[in-house]
Each structure stands twice: as C-alpha cells, then as structure tokens.
Amino acid sequence: MDRRDPREPPAARRVGPRARGAAAVPRRPRGPRAGGGVTDARETTDAAEPLLVALDIDGTLMSYDQELSEDVRDAVADLRAAGHHVVLASGRSLIAMTPVAEILGIDRGWVVASNGAVTARLDPDEPDGYVLEDVVTFDPGPALRLLREHLPDARYAVEDVGVGFRMNELFPDGELDGVHRVVEFDELWSGEVTRVVVRAPGSTSEQFHELVERLGLDDVTYAVGWTAWMDLAPLGVTKATGLELVRRTLHVQPHRTVAVGDGRNDVEMLRWAARGVAMGHADDVVQAAADEVTGTIEDDGAARVLQSLLPAR
C-alpha cells in the first residue's frame, strides 16, 4: 500500500528507497544575506562542514550553445575535491542530465531532475550509472485534457523515467532526450508520470501563465520556460523539495546551502538556499527571489559564484 505523508497532495505518488513523503522545505526571509548563510571563501575555508551547492544547468552552467566553460568545469572539480557536494538540479530529464554530470566529472553524487520529481544518486558501479532514490508521479489526464481544449495544436509529451518520452507528435530534434515514441493522445495518460511537457510555438510565456491562471490548474506544479514551453509536475514538487531530501540525506546544515539559477523554475530553489544567487540575465521575478545577482551566462557568472566558495589561490 502506498504510504503517503499527510503533507503531500493525494494525487501524487512516490516510489524509491526514500519515498516516505515530501521533505518540508524551510522558508526564510529574503533579501541580501537574509539566510545568514555562506557568503565568501573565508567562511567556506574556516568551516569544517561541507557545502551543498545546487546548480541549474541550462542558462546557468551551460550556454545556449550547449557549452560548458573551462572555468565552470574547474570550479566544480575544485569544490568536489574540497569535499563539498555539487548537486545538479534541472528541469531536464534524468537521461539528459547524466551526460552533463559526466562532462563535469561528477560520477558519484546526487542529481535532482524533472524539476524535482526525480532524485537520483549517481553510482558508476550501477548498471545504469545511477540509483533512483525518489520518484514522484501524478495522473496527467485531467490537465492534459483541459489544456488540449485550449491549445489543440500544441505538442504534448510525458516522461518515461530513464527511457525517454511518449508524445502525440514528434518534437523538434534536440529538444527532448532519450527514446521518442509517438502515441495517440489518450495514451499519454495511460499511467501516472513524473512530468508533462507542453510545446505551443504560437504562444508566448506570458500567454502560458495567463492560461494556467484562467484554467485553474491547481492540482499540478507548473514551470514556464523562456519560450512557448511549459512543464507540469506533481503538486508541491519543485527543485527545492528534491534538494531538501538530498540535504537531509547528506546531513548538510541548512546554513551550508548555496544555489545558482536563472529561470522561473529556480525560484523555490533560490529561496530554499542559505545563499541563493540569480544569474544576471534572469528576469525580475527570479532576481527578486535571490540574495544576490551574479554575471550573465556570457560573463560566466556561475563560475564567479563557485570560485567565491573556494579559498584564494
């Protein structure tokens, strides 16, 4: 029988070794240094306790040309060598995150995928290179049927964890990873899923936000991308909920957490961290959720933050 934490929405189901219920995400006042957390290399080197450094991928570590700078790679390697936990946290699927972890030299550790719905522990000794520690699913049917009434020409996909996606029609090359299987629309809700992707090229991100508000999609968590792209996840699930599970598992103190991100799906993560850092190109909503703002992706802003956590050379 499914054992559900009473704080969870009843529509969501969890599987995996740590699937006893969502970890409550601590809330703290916002503003410069409001969390009283790590602020510079001096604090880092004076403290014996490791940091948990949560990093978004696209637009934060990785440029829009899918490039990772040498400074980012070096800083990640140096942080890990110093005993800190570097955790990738992305809206990407798990199979789209593992290649990035490999490029960064992270073969052991944790990743939070699918905007918090999938949390995995990387282990090169495992057949797939990882162990699924927490997977949260929901019934996508009600949201899909309602959205299609208003976006009949959109493309819809649901994630099959560790495999790929089922979709009502093919997405453009490079937008989704793994195996792509085209199915009838009603087959998209044949079972519970971790994530729904909606792509409507004729709509803007503002129109997506307005549509969700108008339709009253209160039984899911949603994140709208820079373009006409929207992810749906189980209610209450965000990058922050996945990261809180990781933090507790690793016994990292709340004041030893750092997060860097640039998108609306990073807002909860930035609020969760003791030091939340928004990228310089992030919009006003994201920057308002952070303690500070670093440079843009073109300026290698994430590398600056990571370097600030290391002792001066």
N, C-alpha and C positions, 0 to 999 in steps of 0.2 A: 504494500500500500504506500502511496505517496505520502511522505512526511513533510508537511508544509509549515514553515514559520508563520505565525498569525499575522506578522507584519507584511507578508507578501500578498500581492493581489491573487485571488483564487484562480485566475485564468492561466497563470504562469506555472510551469512545472520545471523541476530541477533534476538533473542526473549527474552522476560523477561522484568521486570519493568525498568531496566536500559539500555535497548538495543537501545540507540540513536547513538552509534558509539564508536569505539575503542578510549580509552584514549591514548593520545600521551605519550610515555614513555620517561621521561627525560634521557638525556645522560650526563655522566660526565667523567672527566679524570680518568684513572685507576692508581693504584699504592698505596703504603701504605698510608692510611688515605687521599686519594685523594678527597674523598667526603666531608671531614670536618665534618663527622657525629659522632655519639656516639661511644666512644672508651672504656669507662670503667664505673665501678659502680659509681664513683664520679660524672661523668657527668649526669648519669641517675638519681641519687638521688637529685642532685641540680636542675634539670629541672622539671618544673611543668607539661609539656606536656607529654602525653603518647607516648610510642613507638609502632610501628608496627613491630612485629618480625615474619618474614616469614620463615617457616621451611619445608624443604623437608622431606619425610618420610623414604623411603627405602634407607638404606646405610647412613642415617644421624641420624634420631631419632631411627629407628628400625634396628636391626641387621639382618643379612642374615638368622638367625634362627627365624625371626619374633618376637624378644623380645624387649621390651622397658625397659630400666634400671630404677631403682628406682630414681637415680639422675636426669634423664631426666624428669620423672613424677613430682618430687618435684619442679624442677626448673620451669617447665611450670606452675604448680599451684601457685608458689610464684610470678611469673611475672603477672599472671592474677589477683591475689589478690592485687597486687600493682597498678592495673589499666591499665596495658599495654595490647595491642591487640596481641594475639598469633594466627597467621593465618597459617594453614597447606596448603602447595602448592605442588601438586604432579602430576605425570603422571597417577596416579591411577584414576579409575572412581569414581564418587561421592559415589556410594554404597560401594566401597571398602575403602573409607576414613572415613565414619561416624563411623565404629567400632573403628578405631584408635582414633578419636576425643573423643569417649565415654571412652576409656581406660584412656585417658589423662584428663578426667573430663571436657572437653570442650562441654557443651551442648548448649551454646549460643555463637555466634561469626560468623566468616567467614571461608570458605574454597575455595581454587582455585583448581579445579580438571581437569583431562584430559589435562594437560599441558597448562591450561589457557582457554580452550574452554568452560568450565563450571564454573561459580562462584555462590556460594550459601551461604545463610545466615542460620545458624543453629538456630532452634527455637523449643524447646521441646513441645510447645503448638500446633504446626502444625501437621496434620495427619502423614506426612512422616518424621517429625523431622527437616525439612528444607524448605526454600523457594528458588526457582531458581530465581536468580537476573539477570543473564546474561548468555545466551547460544549462542554460535557462531557455525554455521553449514556450510558445503560446500558439493558440489557434488563430491563424491568419485570415480565416474565411470571412468573418464579418467586416473587417477593414478592407480586404480586397474587393469584396462585392460592392461596398459603398463607394470606394474610390473609383471603381470602373464605371459606375453610373455617371460620374462627373468627369472622368478622364478616359473616355472609351478608346482613344488612340494611343494611350501610354503603353510602355512596355513594363511588364511585371516579372519579377524573379523571386524565388525563395531559395534560401541557402540550405544545402545538404552538407553538414559539417564534415570537413576533411575530404570531401569529394568534389564539390562544385556547386552548380546551381541548376534548378529547374526553372524554365521561363516560358512565357506564352509566345514569344518570338525572340530571335537572336538579338543580343545587344552588340553594339559596335566592338570590333576587335580591341582587346586590351583593357576593356572596362571591368570585366569580371574574370576571375581566375578559375582554374580547375576545369572539370568536365561540364560542358553545357548541354542540357537536354531539353529540347522543345516539347512541351506537352500542351494538352488542352487547358484552357483557363481554369476550369473547375478542378483539375488535378493539382493545382498549386496549393489547395487546402485539403489534400487527402490525409494529411497528418500535421502534427504540431511542428513548428520550425523555430529557429533562433532569430531569423532576420528576413524581412521583406525589402526588396529594392523596387522603387518606382522611378521610371525614367520617362519624362514627358518633355521633349525638346521644345514644344510650343509654349511652355510655361516658365515663368521666372521663379526665383526662390521666394520672392515676396508673395507671388500668387499661391505657391505651395503653402506658405504659412497661413495665408488667409483662408485657403480651402480647408485645411485641417481644423482651424478655429470654427469655421462655419459648419463643418460636418460633425463637430463634437467627438472626435476620435479620442475619447477619454480612457479607453482600455488598452492603449499602447503608448510607448515612448517613441517619439519621432525626432529625427535629425535631418535638416535640410542642408544640402551642400551648396557650393558656390554657384553651381549651375542648376538646371532643372532636374534635380536628383534628390530623392528622399529615401531614407532608411527608416523602417519600422522595427521596433524591438519590443520585448515583453515590458509591460507596465512597470515602472520603477527601476528598470535596468539601464545603467549608464556606465561609462568608463570608470566612474568613481566607485560604483558598487563592486566591480571586479577588482579594482585596485585595493579597496578596503579588505577584501578577502585575502589578497596577496600579502598586504601589510600585516594582518593578524597572523597569517601562517608563518611569515618570516620573523615575527616578533620585533618588528621595527616600531619605534615610538612615533606617535603622530607628529611630533615636532621635528622629526627627521625625514620628512617627506618633501619632495620637490616635483613639480610638474610643469611641462612646457607644451603649449599647443597653439593652434591658430584658428580653429573652426568652432562653429556653434556647438558641435558635439563634444567639445573640450571644456565647456563652461563648468559643468559639475566637477570635472577633474581638477580644474584650476581652483575652484572653491574648496575642494577637499584637501588639497596640499597645504602644508605649512608655508611653502613658498610657491605660489602659482605665478607663472611667467607667460605672458601672451606674446606672440610674435608681432613684430612691428607692422605687418600688413594685415593683421586681424581686424575685424570690424569693431565698432564701438561696444557692442554687447559683450564680446569676448574680452576686450581690454578692460572693461569695467569689472569683470569677474576676477581679474588677476590682481596680484600685489604689485606687479611691475611689468614693464614692457621692454622687450629687447629689440634687436635689429630685425630687419626683414629676412626672408629666406635668401634673397640675393646678397644680403650683408652677412650671411652665416650667423644670424642671431642666436640660433640654438647652441652653436659651438661656443659662443661667448658665455652663455649661462653655464654650460658644462665645465668650461675652463675655470669659471669662478669658484667651482666646488673643489678644485684641486689646489694643492699647495703651490706657492710661487716657485718657479724654477730658477 
